Amino acid sequence: MVDDGTLDLLKGILGYTDSQMEKWKSNPPNMDVLENIALFQQYKMVAEVTSSIGCAAQHKVGDRIVFGSGTSLLCKESPDQICFALLLPIIPYVQVFFDRLCNGQIPGNFAYPNVHCLDVGLDHGGSGEVVAKIKVEKI
């Protein structure tokens, strides 16, 4: 059972009115997610660059694009520039990570953790290519 203090805190974070909060609470999956909210503070998802050639955004090996609280990009832990061609293939992993947390599952690592940016690379008519490995880290 979720206590009123937690609901009030969430209402403030989301900026909901009383009627919007009541509507949010009336959707049973939302309350299920709230039951698992503690997990959101225990894990983050990281896409770490493992290969980078000709990247216009200047991603380099070791760069870490970090997500926490389910789907939030943690800007202070990520590079100043993030290429959308690399970010787009990462987004489905962010959604799976979020779904696992919402369902109370410990969000273990992925069976196929490597992503390739959308640029096909110099050998195939593009200009660069970046590969990153997706992993989940306990905070």
KAZINOR-V899484 format. One record per pair of residues at least 24 apart in sequence whose ideal C-beta (glycine too) atoms are under 6 Angstrom apart, sorted by the first residue. I is the first residue (numbers start at 1). J is the second residue. D is the distance in whole Angstrom. If there is no record, write none. Layout:
I_J_D, I_J_D
This chain:
2_34_5, 33_102_5, 36_104_4, 39_101_5, 40_69_5, 40_70_5, 40_101_6, 42_139_6, 43_107_5, 43_136_6, 43_138_6, 44_68_4, 44_137_5, 44_139_6, 45_97_5, 45_136_5, 46_135_5, 46_137_6, 47_90_5, 47_132_4, 47_134_5, 48_132_6, 48_133_5, 49_130_6, 49_132_5, 50_131_5, 50_133_5, 51_131_4, 52_130_5, 53_128_6, 53_129_6, 54_122_6, 54_127_5, 54_128_3, 55_128_5, 55_130_5, 57_81_5, 57_83_4, 59_130_5, 67_94_5, 70_98_4, 70_101_6, 71_98_5, 85_117_4, 85_118_4, 85_119_5, 86_117_4, 86_130_5, 89_115_4, 90_115_6, 93_134_5, 107_136_5, 109_135_6, 109_136_6, 110_134_6
